[in-house]
Amino acid sequence: MRKFVSATLAVGIMTAGVAHAGSASATFAVTATVASTCSASATALAFGSYTPGGGAIAGTSVVSVNCTKGTPYTVGLNGGATTGGTVAQRLLASGTNTLQYNLYADNGHTTVWGNTTGSWQSGTGAGVATPNALTVYGQIPDSATNQAATPATTYADTITVTVSY
């Protein structure tokens, strides 16, 4: 009979411990907002040597745009830093001497790439770690102006790339 009482007492103690244990739970929300962001970089465009009367020369640059996935953007190119340069007619300079050139969105050099509606390029971000590469097509025309007004020297200009999103 002792075995029965001991076993009953042990089961009673274990049950009492479990019966007094309780639990409660709660939930909470976790949120984050992903902001739209973009960055840009570009490679230099080096035309090389232009020989007046030798024909137009072309070159390319690549503008890389990194934007948050799904973010729509536009990329504009200004008229350059040379005084008198515009989107319609950009100018390379060496002192007061200039050499005409322009930048295009197409390899056929027909669509001038500027910084106003209709002349900029657009796209949608693929994620900030995945750049969208846009080729800039440049051309120095073998125009009468370039043939007549360009002393032999090195010419330069600086273009500002603007990404709007």
Secondary structure, 3 states (H helix, E strand, C coil): CHHHHHHHHHHHHHHHHHHHCCCCCCCCCCCCCCCCCEEEEECCCCCCCCCCCCCCEEEEEEEEEEECCCCEEEEEECCCCCCCCCCCCEEEEECCEEEEEEEECCCCCCCECCCCCCCCEEEECCCCCCCEEEEEEEEECCCHHHHHCCCCCCCECCCCEEEEC
